[in-house]
Amino acid sequence: GAFVTRGPSTNNIYLYTLSATESEIRSAHNFVRREFFDRLTEMIPYSRTVLSAPFYCWTSTNVDSFRLNVSIEAKIDRTYLHSSEDICLASLNDYGDWRCLYPTIKDRDAHPLILDGDTASGTFDTCGYVNGTGKLYAFIYTPGRSETTKNNDVLGFLQQYWPFIALGCIVISLSTIYLGYYCYRKLRYRAKYLAEVRAQTDKRIELQRMQEVGAGGGNVGGNDQAQMEHNPLQITINNVNNLQNLPSSKNREEQLAAEEKDQEERLRFISKLESENKELLQLVDNLKGELDGEEIA
């Protein structure tokens, strides 16, 4: 790659590499993510971590930074046939632990490692200076993505699709609650509607009886029974005697006035019943409209 220099541009530019010994890096830790603890424990041992020969990198002091990444190609240990997603070019951090140059899955997807048989290639962009400690690099094994294990048994199916199963249970529960509430409202309005219909029927029967036999006849209904004391076609001696004892003119006028007053009160009562009957009819129509509206919804 190309370099960005500092100082006089006439000075020579150098890049040095040197193999690292095993004793220098054996104590370095290779920690894994928590999701791999069950299979790999908290960290991977050195024997399974380093897959290529480790090396140090230095540059001359007149190099400020790399303009382009430096490509490195190395033979790696293929005793375990790891996927290219589980291998990375790594260096040691300030705490002496291995860390991939592209640690996240997103970074690895953007800068994929090239694996061809037992040869891996990658890029890096930092080195130490010749007057200090060099930068150490090596290809290491560190899992990148979670393993997807599928079981054919019921427990495996539930483990894989539990979010959808939970969502379905919630939807079914809410639907059941709504259906129960809807049926309750439906039965409640139906009971109210039937009660109003019965009240309207009773008022209509009462009104018809009053129109036929007078105000007193409206109270006859249900288990009540009217008994006729005299046959209207039979004229007894007492009836004839009563007809002969007619009241005087003054008493007759008072009697007629009282009858007219009773008739007016009866007509007012009948008018009141008709008004109440209309209100009941309107209420029944409203309830029926609400029931029809809910059935359509």
SERO-4910 file (N, C-alpha, C, O; in steps of 0.05 Angstrom, whole numbers):
BEGIN
 pado doro    nc1    nc2    nc3   cac1   cac2   cac3    cc1    cc2    cc3    oc1    oc2    oc3
  Gly    A     16    -24      0      0      0      0     17     25      0     41     23      5
  Ala    A      5     47     -5     20     73     -5     20     84     23      4     77     40
  Phe    A     40    102     28     44    114     54     41    144     53     47    156     32
  Val    A     32    156     75     33    185     78     57    191     96     58    182    119
  Thr    A     76    207     86    101    212    100     99    238    115     82    255    110
  Arg    A    118    241    133    122    267    147    152    273    147    168    255    146
  Gly    A    158    298    148    186    306    146    195    307    117    179    307     99
  Pro    A    221    309    113    232    311     86    223    287     69    226    264     78
  Ser    A    213    291     45    204    270     28    227    254     15    223    234      3
  Thr    A    252    264     18    275    251      6    284    227     23    299    210     13
  Asn    A    276    225     48    284    203     65    271    177     55    248    177     45
  Asn    A    285    155     59    274    129     51    252    121     70    252    128     93
  Ile    A    234    105     60    211     95     75    214     64     77    220     51     58
  Tyr    A    210     54    102    214     26    106    190     14    120    176     27    136
  Leu    A    186    -12    114    165    -28    127    179    -54    135    188    -69    118
  Tyr    A    179    -61    161    192    -85    171    172   -104    182    152    -96    194
  Thr    A    177   -129    179    161   -150    192    180   -171    204    202   -176    194
  Leu    A    171   -183    226    187   -203    240    168   -222    254    149   -214    267
  Ser    A    175   -248    252    158   -268    265    160   -265    296    181   -258    307
  Ala    A    137   -271    309    136   -271    338    138   -299    349    130   -318    336
  Thr    A    150   -301    372    153   -328    385    128   -336    399    112   -318    407
  Glu    A    124   -361    403    100   -371    417     99   -362    445     77   -357    456
  Ser    A    122   -360    459    122   -352    487    113   -324    491    103   -317    512
  Glu    A    115   -307    470    106   -279    473     76   -276    473     66   -256    483
  Ile    A     62   -294    461     34   -291    458     17   -313    471     -7   -313    469
  Arg    A     30   -332    484     15   -354    496     -3   -345    518    -25   -357    522
  Ser    A      4   -324    532    -12   -314    554    -35   -296    545    -51   -287    562
  Ala    A    -36   -290    519    -58   -272    509    -85   -287    510    -86   -311    505
  His    A   -106   -273    518   -133   -284    521   -149   -280    496   -148   -259    483
  Asn    A   -165   -300    489   -184   -298    467   -212   -302    477   -222   -324    477
  Phe    A   -224   -280    487   -251   -282    498   -272   -285    476   -269   -274    454
  Val    A   -294   -299    482   -316   -302    463   -341   -289    474   -342   -283    498
  Arg    A   -360   -286    457   -386   -274    466   -401   -293    483   -397   -318    482
  Arg    A   -419   -282    499   -433   -299    519   -450   -320    506   -453   -342    518
  Glu    A   -459   -316    482   -476   -336    469   -461   -362    462   -474   -382    457
  Phe    A   -434   -361    463   -418   -385    457   -407   -398    482   -391   -416    480
  Phe    A   -415   -388    506   -403   -399    531   -409   -429    534   -392   -444    544
  Asp    A   -433   -438    526   -441   -465    530   -422   -485    515   -417   -507    525
  Arg    A   -413   -476    492   -396   -494    475   -367   -489    478   -351   -508    477
  Leu    A   -359   -464    481   -330   -457    481   -320   -447    508   -297   -440    510
  Thr    A   -337   -445    528   -331   -433    553   -325   -403    549   -331   -392    528
  Glu    A   -313   -390    570   -310   -361    569   -289   -352    549   -292   -331    537
  Met    A   -268   -368    544   -247   -361    525   -235   -386    512   -237   -408    523
  Ile    A   -224   -382    488   -213   -404    473   -183   -406    479   -170   -385    480
  Pro    A   -173   -430    484   -144   -433    491   -126   -425    468   -135   -424    444
  Tyr    A   -101   -421    474    -82   -413    454    -79   -433    431    -76   -425    408
  Ser    A    -80   -459    438    -76   -480    418    -97   -479    396    -93   -489    374
  Arg    A   -120   -468    402   -142   -467    382   -147   -438    373   -165   -434    356
  Thr    A   -132   -419    384   -137   -391    377   -120   -383    352   -131   -375    332
  Val    A    -94   -386    355    -76   -376    334    -75   -397    311    -67   -420    316
  Leu    A    -82   -388    287    -82   -406    264    -60   -401    244    -55   -418    227
  Ser    A    -45   -379    246    -23   -373    228      1   -364    244      0   -360    268
  Ala    A     23   -361    230     48   -352    244     44   -323    251     39   -306    233
  Pro    A     47   -316    277     44   -287    285     69   -271    276     91   -282    274
  Phe    A     65   -246    271     87   -229    262     83   -201    273     61   -192    278
  Tyr    A    106   -187    276    106   -159    283    110   -142    258    121   -151    238
  Cys    A    100   -117    260    102    -99    238    112    -72    248    102    -61    268
  Trp    A    133    -61    234    144    -34    240    146    -18    215    147    -29    193
  Thr    A    146      8    218    152     26    196    172     46    205    177     50    229
  Ser    A    185     59    186    204     80    193    190    104    205    166    107    201
  Thr    A    205    120    219    192    142    235    181    164    217    166    181    227
  Asn    A    189    165    192    179    186    174    152    179    161    142    193    144
  Val    A    140    155    169    114    147    159     93    157    178     93    150    202
  Asp    A     75    174    169     54    185    186     31    165    188     22    159    211
  Ser    A     21    155    166     -1    135    167     -3    122    139      9    131    120
  Phe    A    -18    101    139    -22     88    113    -44    102     97    -64    110    108
  Arg    A    -39    104     72    -60    114     54    -78     92     45   -102     95     41
  Leu    A    -66     68     40    -81     45     32    -75     22     51    -53     22     63
  Asn    A    -93      3     54    -89    -20     72    -67    -38     60    -64    -40     36
  Val    A    -52    -50     78    -32    -69     70    -44    -97     70    -57   -105     90
  Ser    A    -41   -111     48    -52   -138     46    -32   -158     56     -8   -156     51
  Ile    A    -42   -178     71    -25   -199     82    -38   -226     74    -62   -230     77
  Glu    A    -21   -245     66    -31   -272     59    -14   -292     75     11   -289     76
  Ala    A    -27   -311     87    -12   -330    105    -25   -357    104    -49   -360     99
  Lys    A     -9   -378    109    -19   -405    112    -31   -408    140    -19   -398    159
  Ile    A    -53   -421    141    -66   -425    167    -70   -454    173    -70   -471    155
  Asp    A    -74   -460    198    -79   -488    207   -108   -495    202   -126   -482    211
  Arg    A   -112   -517    186   -139   -525    179   -146   -552    192   -162   -567    181
  Thr    A   -135   -556    216   -143   -580    230   -173   -580    236   -186   -600    233
  Tyr    A   -182   -557    243   -211   -553    246   -220   -536    223   -210   -514    218
  Leu    A   -239   -546    207   -248   -532    183   -268   -510    190   -292   -513    187
  His    A   -257   -488    201   -274   -465    208   -284   -450    184   -270   -450    163
  Ser    A   -307   -438    186   -317   -421    165   -301   -395    164   -289   -387    184
  Ser    A   -301   -382    141   -286   -357    138   -298   -335    156   -285   -316    163
  Glu    A   -324   -339    164   -337   -319    182   -327   -322    210   -330   -304    226
  Asp    A   -314   -345    216   -303   -350    243   -273   -346    245   -261   -352    266
  Ile    A   -261   -335    224   -232   -329    224   -228   -299    219   -242   -288    202
  Cys    A   -210   -287    233   -205   -258    228   -175   -252    232   -161   -267    246
  Leu    A   -167   -231    221   -140   -220    225   -141   -203    251   -157   -184    252
  Ala    A   -125   -210    271   -128   -197    297   -101   -187    307    -80   -195    296
  Ser    A   -102   -170    327    -78   -160    340    -83   -159    370   -105   -164    379
  Leu    A    -62   -153    385    -65   -151    414    -73   -123    422    -61   -104    412
  Asn    A    -92   -120    440   -100    -93    449    -82    -85    473    -63    -99    479
  Asp    A    -88    -62    485    -72    -52    507    -72    -70    531    -54    -68    548
  Tyr    A    -92    -88    534    -93   -106    557    -81   -133    551    -82   -151    568
  Gly    A    -69   -136    527    -57   -162    520    -77   -183    511    -71   -207    512
  Asp    A   -101   -175    502   -121   -194    493   -124   -191    463   -120   -170    451
  Trp    A   -131   -214    450   -136   -214    422   -161   -198    415   -182   -201    428
  Arg    A   -159   -183    393   -182   -168    384   -181   -166    353   -161   -158    342
  Cys    A   -203   -175    340   -204   -174    311   -203   -145    301   -213   -126    314
  Leu    A   -190   -141    278   -189   -114    266   -218   -105    259   -224    -82    260
  Tyr    A   -234   -124    252   -263   -119    246   -279   -136    265   -287   -158    257
  Pro    A   -285   -126    289   -296   -143    310   -326   -150    307   -335   -172    314
  Thr    A   -341   -132    296   -370   -136    294   -377   -151    269   -362   -152    250
  Ile    A   -401   -163    269   -411   -178    246   -414   -159    222   -408   -166    199
  Lys    A   -423   -134    228   -426   -115    206   -399   -108    194   -397   -105    170
  Asp    A   -378   -104    211   -352    -98    200   -341   -122    184   -329   -117    163
  Arg    A   -345   -146    193   -336   -169    178   -350   -172    151   -338   -180    131
  Asp    A   -376   -166    151   -390   -166    125   -379   -145    106   -378   -150     82
  Ala    A   -372   -122    117   -361   -101    100   -332   -106     91   -324    -98     69
  His    A   -316   -121    107   -289   -127    100   -285   -157    104   -272   -166    123
  Pro    A   -296   -173     86   -295   -203     89   -266   -213     86   -250   -203     70
  Leu    A   -260   -234    101   -235   -248     99   -236   -267     76   -256   -281     73
  Ile    A   -215   -269     60   -214   -287     37   -200   -312     46   -177   -312     55
  Leu    A   -213   -335     43   -203   -361     51   -203   -379     27   -224   -385     15
  Asp    A   -179   -388     19   -176   -406     -4   -160   -430      5   -135   -429      6
  Gly    A   -174   -452     10   -160   -475     20   -148   -470     47   -162   -464     67
  Asp    A   -121   -473     49   -107   -467     74    -93   -440     74    -74   -436     89
  Thr    A   -102   -422     56    -90   -396     54   -111   -375     60   -133   -375     49
  Ala    A   -105   -357     79   -122   -335     86   -109   -308     80    -85   -306     82
  Ser    A   -125   -289     72   -114   -263     66   -132   -241     78   -156   -244     79
  Gly    A   -119   -220     87   -133   -198     99   -117   -172     96    -96   -172     83
  Thr    A   -126   -151    109   -113   -125    107   -111   -113    134   -127   -118    152
  Phe    A    -90    -96    138    -87    -80    162    -76    -53    155    -65    -49    133
  Asp    A    -78    -34    173    -70     -6    166    -54      7    188    -52     32    189
  Thr    A    -43     -8    207    -28      4    229     -3    -13    234     -4    -37    234
  Cys    A     19      1    239     44    -13    248     57      4    269     51     28    273
  Gly    A     75     -8    284     91      7    303    115     20    289    121     14    266
  Tyr    A    130     37    304    154     50    293    178     33    301    178     18    321
  Val    A    199     36    285    223     20    290    236     27    317    251     10    327
  Asn    A    231     50    328    243     57    353    225     49    377    229     57    400
  Gly    A    204     33    372    186     24    393    177     -4    389    189    -19    374
  Thr    A    155    -11    403    145    -39    401    128    -41    375    112    -24    368
  Gly    A    134    -62    361    119    -67    336     90    -75    341     83    -83    363
  Lys    A     74    -74    320     46    -82    322     45   -112    314     54   -120    293
  Leu    A     32   -128    331     31   -157    327      5   -165    313    -16   -155    321
  Tyr    A      7   -182    293    -17   -192    279    -15   -222    276      6   -234    276
  Ala    A    -39   -234    273    -42   -263    268    -71   -269    260    -89   -254    268
  Phe    A    -74   -290    245   -101   -299    239   -110   -317    262    -95   -336    269
  Ile    A   -133   -312    273   -142   -327    297   -171   -337    291   -185   -329    273
  Tyr    A   -178   -356    308   -206   -367    307   -222   -353    329   -216   -355    352
  Thr    A   -244   -341    321   -263   -329    339   -291   -329    326   -293   -318    304
  Pro    A   -311   -342    338   -337   -345    325   -349   -317    318   -348   -299    334
  Gly    A   -360   -315    294   -372   -290    285   -402   -289    288   -413   -270    299
  Arg    A   -415   -310    279   -444   -311    280   -454   -334    298   -439   -353    303
  Ser    A   -478   -331    308   -489   -352    325   -496   -376    309   -503   -375    285
  Glu    A   -493   -400    321   -500   -424    308   -530   -428    309   -542   -423    330
  Thr    A   -542   -437    287   -571   -442    286   -575   -472    288   -571   -486    268
  Thr    A   -584   -481    310   -589   -510    314   -619   -514    315   -633   -501    330
  Lys    A   -629   -532    298   -657   -537    296   -663   -566    305   -650   -585    295
  Asn    A   -681   -569    323   -689   -596    332   -716   -602    320   -733   -585    316
  Asn    A   -720   -627    314   -745   -636    302   -767   -642    322   -790   -646    315
  Asp    A   -760   -642    348   -780   -648    368   -796   -623    374   -791   -601    364
  Val    A   -817   -627    391   -835   -605    397   -821   -583    412   -827   -559    407
  Leu    A   -803   -590    430   -789   -569    445   -772   -552    427   -771   -527    431
  Gly    A   -759   -564    407   -743   -548    388   -761   -530    371   -753   -507    365
  Phe    A   -784   -540    364   -803   -523    348   -812   -499    365   -814   -477    355
  Leu    A   -819   -504    390   -828   -482    407   -805   -462    412   -810   -438    413
  Gln    A   -781   -473    415   -758   -455    420   -753   -437    396   -744   -414    399
  Gln    A   -757   -448    372   -751   -433    348   -773   -412    341   -767   -390    332
  Tyr    A   -798   -420    346   -820   -403    337   -836   -391    361   -860   -383    357
  Trp    A   -824   -390    384   -839   -380    408   -850   -352    405   -871   -346    415
  Pro    A   -836   -333    391   -848   -306    389   -874   -307    374   -893   -293    381
  Phe    A   -876   -323    352   -900   -324    336   -922   -338    352   -946   -331    350
  Ile    A   -914   -359    367   -934   -373    383   -946   -355    405   -970   -355    410
  Ala    A   -928   -340    418   -937   -321    438   -956   -300    427   -976   -293    439
  Leu    A   -949   -290    403   -966   -270    390   -993   -282    383  -1013   -269    387
  Gly    A   -993   -307    373  -1018   -320    367  -1036   -323    391  -1060   -319    390
  Cys    A  -1024   -331    414  -1039   -335    439  -1051   -309    448  -1074   -308    457
  Ile    A  -1036   -287    445  -1046   -261    453  -1070   -253    436  -1090   -242    446
  Val    A  -1067   -257    409  -1089   -250    391  -1114   -266    397  -1136   -255    398
  Ile    A  -1110   -293    402  -1133   -310    408  -1147   -301    434  -1171   -301    436
  Ser    A  -1130   -294    454  -1142   -286    480  -1158   -260    477  -1180   -258    487
  Leu    A  -1146   -241    463  -1161   -216    459  -1186   -220    442  -1207   -207    448
  Ser    A  -1185   -237    422  -1209   -243    406  -1231   -256    423  -1254   -250    420
  Thr    A  -1223   -275    441  -1242   -288    458  -1255   -268    477  -1279   -269    482
  Ile    A  -1239   -250    489  -1250   -230    507  -1270   -212    492  -1291   -205    503
  Tyr    A  -1262   -203    468  -1280   -186    452  -1306   -200    445  -1328   -189    447
  Leu    A  -1304   -226    437  -1328   -241    430  -1346   -245    454  -1370   -242    452
  Gly    A  -1334   -250    478  -1351   -253    502  -1365   -227    509  -1388   -227    516
  Tyr    A  -1350   -204    507  -1362   -178    512  -1384   -172    492  -1405   -161    499
  Tyr    A  -1380   -179    467  -1400   -174    446  -1425   -190    451  -1447   -180    449
  Cys    A  -1422   -216    459  -1445   -233    465  -1460   -222    489  -1485   -222    490
  Tyr    A  -1445   -213    509  -1458   -202    533  -1475   -178    526  -1498   -175    535
  Arg    A  -1463   -160    510  -1478   -136    502  -1503   -144    486  -1524   -132    488
  Lys    A  -1499   -164    468  -1521   -172    451  -1544   -183    468  -1567   -176    464
  Leu    A  -1538   -201    487  -1559   -212    504  -1572   -191    522  -1596   -192    528
  Arg    A  -1556   -172    531  -1566   -151    548  -1587   -134    533  -1608   -128    543
  Tyr    A  -1579   -126    509  -1598   -109    493  -1623   -126    485  -1645   -115    483
  Arg    A  -1619   -152    480  -1642   -168    472  -1661   -170    496  -1686   -168    492
  Ala    A  -1651   -175    520  -1669   -176    543  -1684   -150    548  -1707   -150    554
  Lys    A  -1669   -128    544  -1682   -102    547  -1703    -98    526  -1725    -86    531
  Tyr    A  -1697   -106    502  -1716   -104    479  -1742   -120    485  -1764   -110    481
  Leu    A  -1738   -145    494  -1762   -162    500  -1778   -150    522  -1803   -152    522
  Ala    A  -1765   -139    543  -1780   -127    565  -1797   -103    555  -1820   -100    563
  Glu    A  -1785    -87    537  -1800    -64    527  -1823    -74    509  -1844    -61    509
  Val    A  -1819    -95    494  -1840   -106    478  -1863   -116    495  -1887   -111    489
  Arg    A  -1857   -130    517  -1878   -139    535  -1893   -116    548  -1918   -117    550
  Ala    A  -1878    -95    556  -1892    -72    568  -1910    -58    547  -1932    -50    554
  Gln    A  -1901    -57    522  -1918    -45    502  -1943    -61    497  -1964    -50    493
  Thr    A  -1940    -88    496  -1963   -105    492  -1983   -102    515  -2007   -101    510
  Asp    A  -1973   -101    540  -1991    -97    562  -2006    -71    561  -2030    -69    566
  Lys    A  -1992    -49    553  -2005    -23    550  -2026    -24    528  -2047    -12    531
  Arg    A  -2020    -37    506  -2040    -39    484  -2065    -53    493  -2087    -45    487
  Ile    A  -2061    -76    507  -2085    -91    516  -2101    -74    536  -2126    -74    535
  Glu    A  -2087    -60    554  -2101    -43    573  -2117    -21    560  -2139    -15    567
  Leu    A  -2105     -9    539  -2118     12    524  -2143      2    510  -2163     15    510
  Gln    A  -2141    -22    497  -2164    -33    483  -2187    -39    502  -2210    -34    496
  Arg    A  -2181    -50    526  -2202    -56    545  -2215    -31    556  -2240    -30    559
  Met    A  -2200    -10    560  -2211     15    570  -2230     27    549  -2250     39    555
  Gln    A  -2221     25    523  -2238     36    502  -2264     20    499  -2285     31    491
  Glu    A  -2263     -5    506  -2287    -22    503  -2306    -20    527  -2330    -17    523
  Val    A  -2295    -21    552  -2313    -23    575  -2309      0    595  -2322      0    616
  Gly    A  -2293     19    588  -2289     41    606  -2264     39    622  -2248     20    619
  Ala    A  -2259     60    639  -2234     61    654  -2230     38    673  -2208     29    677
  Gly    A  -2252     29    685  -2250      7    704  -2242    -19    691  -2231    -37    704
  Gly    A  -2249    -23    665  -2243    -48    652  -2214    -52    646  -2205    -74    641
  Gly    A  -2199    -30    646  -2170    -32    640  -2155    -47    662  -2133    -57    656
  Asn    A  -2166    -49    685  -2152    -63    707  -2157    -93    707  -2145   -107    723
  Val    A  -2175   -102    690  -2181   -130    688  -2161   -144    670  -2161   -137    646
  Gly    A  -2146   -162    679  -2126   -176    663  -2111   -196    679  -2113   -196    704
  Gly    A  -2097   -213    666  -2081   -233    680  -2100   -253    693  -2116   -266    680
  Asn    A  -2097   -256    719  -2113   -275    734  -2139   -263    744  -2156   -277    756
  Asp    A  -2143   -236    739  -2168   -224    748  -2191   -234    731  -2188   -240    707
  Gln    A  -2214   -237    743  -2238   -246    729  -2261   -227    735  -2265   -219    758
  Ala    A  -2277   -221    715  -2300   -204    718  -2325   -222    720  -2329   -240    703
  Gln    A  -2342   -217    739  -2366   -232    743  -2390   -215    737  -2393   -193    748
  Met    A  -2408   -225    721  -2432   -210    714  -2454   -217    735  -2461   -240    738
  Glu    A  -2464   -196    748  -2484   -201    770  -2512   -204    758  -2529   -218    769
  His    A  -2517   -191    736  -2544   -192    724  -2541   -197    694  -2523   -187    681
  Asn    A  -2559   -213    684  -2560   -217    655  -2573   -192    643  -2595   -185    650
  Pro    A  -2558   -180    624  -2570   -155    613  -2596   -159    597  -2611   -140    593
  Leu    A  -2601   -184    590  -2626   -189    575  -2649   -196    594  -2672   -200    586
  Gln    A  -2643   -199    620  -2663   -206    639  -2672   -182    655  -2655   -169    668
  Ile    A  -2697   -176    656  -2708   -154    671  -2722   -166    695  -2743   -179    693
  Thr    A  -2711   -160    718  -2724   -171    743  -2743   -150    754  -2744   -127    745
  Ile    A  -2758   -159    775  -2777   -140    788  -2762   -117    801  -2772    -95    801
  Asn    A  -2738   -123    812  -2723   -102    825  -2714    -81    804  -2714    -57    810
  Asn    A  -2707    -90    780  -2699    -71    759  -2723    -53    751  -2719    -29    748
  Val    A  -2747    -65    750  -2770    -49    743  -2776    -28    764  -2782     -5    758
  Asn    A  -2774    -37    789  -2778    -18    811  -2757      4    811  -2763     28    817
  Asn    A  -2733     -3    804  -2712     18    802  -2717     38    780  -2712     62    783
  Leu    A  -2728     28    758  -2735     46    736  -2757     65    744  -2758     88    734
  Gln    A  -2776     56    761  -2798     73    769  -2789     95    788  -2801    116    790
  Asn    A  -2767     89    803  -2757    109    822  -2736    126    809  -2713    126    817
  Leu    A  -2744    141    788  -2725    158    774  -2718    183    791  -2735    192    806
  Pro    A  -2694    193    790  -2687    217    805  -2701    241    795  -2712    241    773
  Ser    A  -2701    263    811  -2713    288    803  -2696    301    781  -2674    292    775
  Ser    A  -2707    323    770  -2692    337    748  -2665    348    758  -2645    345    745
  Lys    A  -2665    359    782  -2641    370    793  -2620    349    797  -2596    351    790
  Asn    A  -2630    327    810  -2610    305    814  -2601    293    788  -2578    284    785
  Arg    A  -2619    293    769  -2612    282    742  -2591    299    729  -2572    288    717
  Glu    A  -2593    325    732  -2572    343    720  -2545    338    734  -2524    337    721
  Glu    A  -2546    336    760  -2521    331    775  -2509    305    767  -2485    302    764
  Gln    A  -2526    285    763  -2516    258    755  -2503    260    728  -2482    248    723
  Leu    A  -2517    274    709  -2506    277    681  -2479    292    682  -2461    285    667
  Ala    A  -2478    313    698  -2453    328    700  -2430    311    711  -2407    312    701
  Ala    A  -2437    295    731  -2416    277    742  -2407    257    721  -2383    250    719
  Glu    A  -2427    246    706  -2420    227    685  -2402    240    663  -2383    228    654
  Glu    A  -2409    265    656  -2392    279    636  -2364    284    647  -2344    281    632
  Lys    A  -2363    291    672  -2336    295    684  -2320    269    685  -2296    269    679
  Asp    A  -2334    247    692  -2320    221    691  -2311    214    663  -2289    202    659
  Gln    A  -2328    221    643  -2321    214    616  -2297    230    607  -2279    220    593
  Glu    A  -2296    256    615  -2273    273    608  -2247    262    621  -2226    261    608
  Glu    A  -2249    254    646  -2225    242    659  -2216    217    646  -2193    211    643
  Arg    A  -2236    201    637  -2230    176    623  -2216    181    597  -2197    167    589
  Leu    A  -2226    202    582  -2214    209    557  -2185    219    561  -2167    212    545
  Arg    A  -2181    235    582  -2154    245    588  -2136    221    595  -2112    221    586
  Phe    A  -2146    202    610  -2129    179    617  -2122    162    593  -2100    152    590
  Ile    A  -2143    159    575  -2138    144    550  -2117    158    533  -2099    146    521
  Ser    A  -2119    186    531  -2099    201    516  -2071    198    528  -2051    196    513
  Lys    A  -2069    198    554  -2043    194    568  -2032    166    561  -2008    163    556
  Leu    A  -2049    146    562  -2040    119    555  -2030    117    526  -2010    104    520
  Glu    A  -2044    131    508  -2036    131    480  -2008    144    477  -1992    135    461
  Ser    A  -2004    166    492  -1978    180    490  -1956    161    501  -1934    160    489
  Glu    A  -1961    148    523  -1941    129    534  -1936    106    515  -1914     96    513
  Asn    A  -1957     98    501  -1954     76    482  -1936     85    459  -1920     69    449
  Lys    A  -1939    110    450  -1922    120    428  -1893    121    437  -1875    114    421
  Glu    A  -1888    130    461  -1861    131    471  -1849    103    473  -1825    100    467
  Leu    A  -1865     84    482  -1854     56    483  -1848     46    455  -1828     32    451
  Leu    A  -1865     52    436  -1859     44    408  -1833     56    398  -1818     43    385
  Gln    A  -1829     82    404  -1804     95    395  -1780     83    409  -1759     79    395
  Leu    A  -1782     76    434  -1760     64    448  -1753     36    437  -1730     28    434
  Val    A  -1774     21    431  -1770     -6    419  -1757     -4    392  -1739    -19    385
  Asp    A  -1766     16    376  -1753     20    349  -1724     27    352  -1707     17    337
  Asn    A  -1717     44    372  -1689     51    376  -1672     27    384  -1650     23    374
  Leu    A  -1683     11    403  -1668    -13    411  -1665    -32    388  -1643    -44    385
  Lys    A  -1685    -35    372  -1683    -53    349  -1662    -43    329  -1648    -59    317
  Gly    A  -1661    -16    325  -1641     -4    307  -1613     -9    318  -1595    -15    302
  Glu    A  -1609     -7    344  -1582    -12    356  -1574    -41    352  -1551    -47    346
  Leu    A  -1594    -60    355  -1587    -88    352  -1580    -94    323  -1561   -109    317
  Asp    A  -1595    -82    304  -1589    -86    276  -1562    -75    269  -1547    -86    253
  Gly    A  -1555    -51    280  -1529    -39    275  -1506    -56    285  -1485    -58    271
  Glu    A  -1509    -68    309  -1487    -85    319  -1484   -110    303  -1462   -120    299
  Glu    A  -1507   -122    293  -1505   -146    276  -1491   -140    250  -1475   -156    240
  Ile    A  -1496   -116    239  -1481   -108    214  -1452   -105    219  -1436   -113    203
  Ala    A  -1445    -92    242  -1416    -87    249  -1403   -114    254  -1379   -114    260
***
